[in-house]
């Protein structure tokens, strides 16, 4: 059922005195139009979500320690810079399980928060017409991930071209899955490379990046990873229009683990992507783990990253 995002009442001490106004519009799941007004001109705004719903949790670290929010189980989602009028506009993707999650915005300059915006039952909007998150993900199987740690719900869509597989990933908001120790023998699609090429991960113990024609047929295995650890880095959302006219929403991480990058991907309904996809041609960045317990290959001719080490990642989706 479609849901329309409505503005909720201000909650908490800081929220009640706030001059910031957060509004959202559009169908959920899908791409949502978000506007924040009343921020410090050219200041930093941080989007927060309530992993446990609405409440009165207090920010416990950083410049704004002590600020009372309208949220319970605070999660930091993304960081944006307000324009000269103190306004932020964004169009993030919201997956089905995030439609009821309350959102609030923190003004870093003043340490005040906006009203809380939540999703309420109602008519649909235009968001569901976008390719991104336009259909629900139906998982066919579950697997243990991280060598006995958290798991992944996944579906094997069979042997497809890269573009066919990526289209499903974008519509369902899922991430790539594969690699040695996974239940399905590889190779698997794990990312784009160029106009005519894409990347697979094989069954090798320390898998390197393998570039093949994007018209080849390889297994398309996609899923949603359980949350092992929250992101600790909150980059600004960036936009890029590719040669096919698609608008990419993406985030560049300089120092995260695989688990942190995949948690961010799950929150935004995106996936770990090759920087080439968003115009950063030749930039090194890591793929999903292609050895399930230990390492991921690196896009664009790099090496590998141990899954629990700090690495660099690009996360994104297109509409």
C-alpha positions as CSV (number, residue, x, y, z in Angstrom):
1,X,0.0,0.0,0.0
2,X,1.2,3.4,-0.8
3,X,1.9,5.9,2.0
4,X,2.1,9.6,1.8
5,X,4.7,11.3,4.0
6,X,3.2,13.9,6.3
7,X,4.7,16.4,8.8
8,X,4.4,15.3,12.4
9,X,4.2,17.4,15.5
10,X,7.3,18.7,17.1
11,X,8.6,16.4,19.9
12,X,11.1,17.1,22.6
13,X,12.6,20.2,24.3
14,X,14.7,21.3,21.4
15,X,12.1,20.5,18.8
16,X,9.4,22.7,20.5
17,X,11.6,25.8,20.1
18,X,12.9,25.0,16.7
19,X,12.8,27.4,13.8
20,X,13.5,24.5,11.3
21,X,10.7,23.0,9.3
22,X,11.0,19.6,7.7
23,X,8.5,18.5,5.1
24,X,8.3,15.4,2.9
25,X,6.0,14.6,0.0
26,X,5.6,11.6,-2.3
27,X,4.7,8.0,-2.3
28,X,6.5,5.6,-0.1
29,X,8.4,3.4,-0.8
30,X,10.1,5.3,-3.5
31,X,11.9,8.6,-4.1
32,X,10.7,11.2,-1.6
33,X,10.9,15.0,-2.0
34,X,12.4,16.4,1.2
35,X,12.6,20.1,2.1
36,X,14.1,21.7,5.2
37,X,13.8,25.5,5.8
38,X,14.9,27.8,8.6
39,X,18.5,26.4,8.9
40,X,21.6,28.4,9.3
41,X,22.5,29.7,5.8
42,X,25.3,27.6,4.3
43,X,25.4,25.6,7.5
44,X,25.5,21.9,8.0
45,X,22.3,19.9,8.5
46,X,22.3,16.3,9.7
47,X,19.4,14.0,9.0
48,X,18.5,11.7,11.9
49,X,16.1,8.8,12.1
50,X,14.5,7.0,15.0
51,X,15.4,3.3,14.8
52,X,13.0,2.7,17.6
53,X,10.4,5.2,16.7
54,X,9.6,8.6,18.3
55,X,11.0,9.5,21.8
56,X,13.2,11.9,23.6
57,X,16.7,10.6,23.2
58,X,19.6,13.0,23.8
59,X,22.5,13.3,21.4
60,X,25.5,12.0,23.4
61,X,28.5,13.1,21.5
62,X,30.0,15.9,19.3
63,X,29.3,19.6,19.2
64,X,25.6,19.1,19.9
65,X,25.9,16.8,23.0
66,X,22.8,17.3,25.2
67,X,20.4,18.3,22.4
68,X,17.0,16.6,23.0
69,X,15.6,15.0,19.9
70,X,12.1,13.7,19.1
71,X,13.5,10.2,18.4
72,X,14.2,6.9,20.1
73,X,17.2,4.9,18.9
74,X,18.9,7.8,17.1
75,X,20.6,6.9,13.8
76,X,22.6,9.4,11.7
77,X,21.5,9.1,8.1
78,X,23.2,11.8,6.0
79,X,24.7,15.3,6.1
80,X,23.8,18.1,3.7
81,X,24.8,21.8,3.4
82,X,22.1,24.4,3.5
83,X,22.0,27.0,0.7
84,X,22.3,30.8,1.3
85,X,18.6,30.9,2.3
86,X,19.0,28.2,4.9
87,X,17.2,25.6,2.8
88,X,18.0,22.0,2.0
89,X,16.3,20.0,-0.7
90,X,16.9,16.3,-1.3
91,X,15.2,13.4,-3.0
92,X,16.3,10.2,-1.2
93,X,15.0,6.8,-1.7
94,X,13.0,5.3,1.1
95,X,12.5,1.5,1.2
96,X,9.3,-0.1,2.4
97,X,10.6,-0.9,5.9
98,X,11.6,2.8,6.3
99,X,8.2,4.4,5.5
100,X,7.1,4.5,9.2
101,X,10.5,5.6,10.5
102,X,10.4,9.1,12.1
103,X,12.9,11.6,10.6
104,X,14.3,14.8,12.1
105,X,17.0,17.3,11.1
106,X,19.7,18.7,13.3
107,X,21.2,22.2,12.6
108,X,24.9,21.8,13.6
109,X,25.4,25.5,14.0
110,X,22.6,26.1,16.5
111,X,22.2,22.5,17.8
112,X,18.4,22.8,17.3
113,X,16.2,20.2,15.6
114,X,13.3,20.3,13.3
115,X,9.8,18.9,13.8
116,X,9.5,15.1,13.4
117,X,8.2,13.9,10.1
118,X,6.7,10.4,9.8
119,X,4.8,8.3,7.2
120,X,1.0,8.0,7.6
121,X,-1.5,5.9,5.7
122,X,-2.8,7.8,2.7
123,X,-2.9,8.1,-1.0
124,X,0.1,7.5,-3.3
125,X,2.4,10.0,-4.8
126,X,4.8,10.1,-7.7
127,X,7.7,8.3,-6.0
128,X,6.6,4.8,-6.8
129,X,6.7,5.6,-10.5
130,X,10.5,6.0,-10.3
131,X,12.6,2.9,-11.1
132,X,14.2,3.1,-7.7
133,X,12.3,1.1,-5.1
134,X,9.4,0.7,-7.4
135,X,8.7,-2.9,-6.4
136,X,9.1,-4.8,-3.1
137,X,11.9,-7.3,-2.6
138,X,10.8,-10.9,-2.0
139,X,13.6,-12.9,-0.4
140,X,13.7,-16.6,-1.3
141,X,16.5,-17.7,1.0
142,X,18.5,-16.7,4.1
143,X,22.2,-17.2,4.8
144,X,24.6,-16.6,7.6
145,X,27.0,-13.8,6.8
146,X,30.3,-12.7,8.5
147,X,31.3,-16.3,9.4
148,X,28.6,-16.9,12.0
149,X,27.7,-13.2,12.6
150,X,24.6,-11.6,11.1
151,X,22.8,-12.8,8.1
152,X,21.5,-11.9,4.7
153,X,18.1,-12.4,3.0
154,X,18.6,-13.0,-0.7
155,X,17.2,-14.1,-4.0
156,X,19.0,-15.7,-6.9
157,X,17.5,-14.3,-10.1
158,X,19.5,-16.7,-12.3
159,X,21.8,-15.9,-15.2
160,X,21.2,-12.4,-16.5
161,X,23.1,-9.7,-18.2
162,X,24.6,-7.0,-15.9
163,X,22.0,-4.4,-16.9
164,X,19.1,-6.8,-16.3
165,X,20.5,-7.6,-12.8
166,X,21.2,-4.0,-11.9
167,X,17.7,-3.0,-13.0
168,X,16.3,-5.5,-10.5
169,X,18.7,-4.3,-7.8
170,X,17.6,-0.7,-8.3
171,X,13.9,-1.4,-8.4
172,X,14.1,-3.5,-5.2
173,X,16.7,-1.5,-3.3
174,X,18.9,-4.5,-2.8
175,X,22.7,-5.0,-2.7
176,X,25.0,-7.5,-4.5
177,X,25.6,-10.8,-2.9
178,X,28.1,-13.5,-3.7
179,X,31.6,-14.8,-3.1
180,X,33.3,-17.9,-1.8
181,X,31.5,-19.5,1.2
182,X,28.1,-18.3,-0.1
183,X,25.5,-21.0,-0.7
184,X,25.6,-20.5,-4.5
185,X,28.6,-21.2,-6.7
186,X,29.9,-18.1,-8.5
187,X,30.7,-16.0,-10.5
188,X,28.3,-13.3,-9.6
189,X,27.7,-9.7,-10.7
190,X,29.1,-7.2,-8.2
191,X,29.2,-3.9,-10.0
192,X,29.5,-1.7,-13.1
193,X,32.8,-0.9,-14.9
194,X,32.2,1.1,-18.1
195,X,29.8,1.5,-20.9
196,X,30.5,-2.0,-22.2
197,X,31.9,-3.8,-19.2
198,X,30.9,-4.8,-15.7
199,X,32.6,-6.7,-12.8
200,X,32.1,-10.2,-11.4
201,X,33.4,-11.9,-8.3
202,X,34.5,-15.5,-8.7
203,X,34.9,-18.4,-6.2
204,X,38.6,-17.7,-5.6
205,X,39.7,-17.5,-2.0
206,X,41.1,-13.9,-2.5
207,X,39.0,-12.8,-5.4
208,X,40.3,-10.0,-7.6
209,X,38.2,-7.7,-9.7
210,X,37.2,-9.5,-12.9
211,X,36.1,-7.3,-15.7
212,X,33.8,-8.8,-18.4
213,X,31.3,-7.8,-21.0
214,X,28.1,-6.5,-19.4
215,X,26.2,-8.5,-22.0
216,X,27.6,-11.8,-20.6
217,X,25.3,-14.0,-18.6
218,X,26.3,-14.4,-14.9
219,X,24.3,-15.1,-11.8
220,X,22.3,-12.2,-10.4
221,X,22.1,-12.7,-6.6
222,X,20.7,-9.8,-4.6
223,X,19.8,-9.3,-1.0
224,X,19.5,-7.2,2.1
225,X,22.2,-7.5,4.8
226,X,21.4,-7.6,8.5
227,X,22.8,-4.7,10.3
228,X,26.1,-5.6,12.0
229,X,27.4,-2.1,12.8
230,X,26.1,1.5,12.2
231,X,28.0,3.9,9.9
232,X,30.4,6.3,11.6
233,X,30.9,8.6,8.6
234,X,28.1,10.8,7.2
235,X,29.0,12.1,3.8
236,X,26.9,14.6,1.8
237,X,24.6,13.2,-0.8
238,X,25.9,13.9,-4.3
239,X,24.1,13.7,-7.7
240,X,25.3,12.7,-11.1
241,X,23.5,12.3,-14.5
242,X,25.1,9.5,-16.5
243,X,25.2,9.0,-20.3
244,X,21.8,7.2,-20.2
245,X,20.1,10.2,-18.6
246,X,19.7,8.5,-15.2
247,X,20.2,10.6,-12.1
248,X,22.4,8.9,-9.5
249,X,22.2,9.6,-5.8
250,X,25.5,8.6,-4.2
251,X,27.7,8.9,-1.1
252,X,31.5,8.6,-0.9
253,X,33.0,7.0,2.2
254,X,36.6,7.4,3.0
255,X,36.9,5.1,6.1
256,X,34.3,2.5,6.8
257,X,34.1,-1.3,7.1
258,X,32.1,-3.4,4.7
259,X,29.4,-3.9,7.4
260,X,29.1,-0.1,7.9
261,X,28.9,0.6,4.1
262,X,26.2,-2.1,3.6
263,X,24.2,-0.7,6.6
264,X,24.1,2.7,4.8
265,X,23.2,0.9,1.5
266,X,20.3,-0.8,3.3
267,X,19.1,2.5,4.8
268,X,18.9,4.3,1.5
269,X,17.8,1.3,-0.6
270,X,21.1,1.4,-2.6
271,X,24.1,-0.7,-3.2
272,X,27.9,-0.5,-3.2
273,X,28.8,0.9,-6.6
274,X,31.9,1.5,-8.8
275,X,32.9,5.2,-8.8
276,X,33.0,4.9,-12.6
277,X,29.2,4.8,-12.5
278,X,29.1,8.4,-11.2
279,X,31.8,9.9,-13.2
280,X,34.8,9.3,-10.9
281,X,36.5,7.2,-13.6
282,X,39.5,5.2,-12.3
283,X,38.9,6.0,-8.7
284,X,39.6,3.0,-6.4
285,X,36.8,1.8,-4.1
286,X,35.9,-1.5,-2.6
287,X,33.2,-3.9,-3.7
288,X,31.0,-6.1,-1.5
289,X,33.0,-8.9,0.2
290,X,33.8,-11.4,-2.5
291,X,35.3,-13.7,0.1
292,X,32.4,-14.0,2.5
293,X,34.4,-13.9,5.7
294,X,37.5,-11.9,4.9
295,X,37.8,-9.6,1.9
296,X,36.4,-7.7,-1.0
297,X,37.9,-6.9,-4.3
298,X,38.6,-3.3,-5.3
299,X,37.1,-1.6,-8.3
300,X,39.3,-0.2,-11.0
301,X,42.4,-2.4,-10.7
302,X,43.1,-2.2,-7.0
303,X,43.7,-4.9,-4.4
304,X,41.5,-6.2,-1.6
305,X,40.1,-5.0,1.7
306,X,39.7,-7.2,4.7
307,X,36.0,-7.0,5.7
308,X,36.7,-5.7,9.2
309,X,39.3,-3.1,8.1
310,X,38.6,0.5,7.3
311,X,38.2,1.0,3.6
312,X,36.7,3.4,1.1
313,X,33.3,2.8,-0.6
314,X,30.8,4.4,-2.9
315,X,27.1,3.7,-2.2
316,X,24.3,4.8,-4.5
317,X,21.3,4.2,-6.7
318,X,19.7,5.8,-9.7
319,X,16.3,7.0,-10.8
